[in-house]
């Protein structure tokens, strides 16, 4: 269960980074 929570948190963090990158690209254009 602890591993699952860690994986979920890591997934969310990665997802937020991708979203931030997409927003930066869209904002740049």
N, C-alpha and C positions, 0 to 999 in steps of 0.2 A: 504494500500500500504506500509505503514511504517512497519507493522507487517510482511508482505511478505519479504521485504528487510532484516529484522532482521533474519527471519527464513532461508533465502537463505544464508546469511553471516554465520550463525551458522552451517548450513549444510556443507558449504565449509570448515569451520574451522575443523569440525569433520572429514570430508573426508581427509583433509591434515594430520590429526593426525593418521588416519588409514593407509594412504599411508606410512607415516614415520615409523610406527610400522612394516609394512610389509617389508620395505626396511631394517630395523634393523635386522629383523629375517633372511631375505635372506642373508644379509651381514655377519651375525654371522655364518651361515653355510658355 
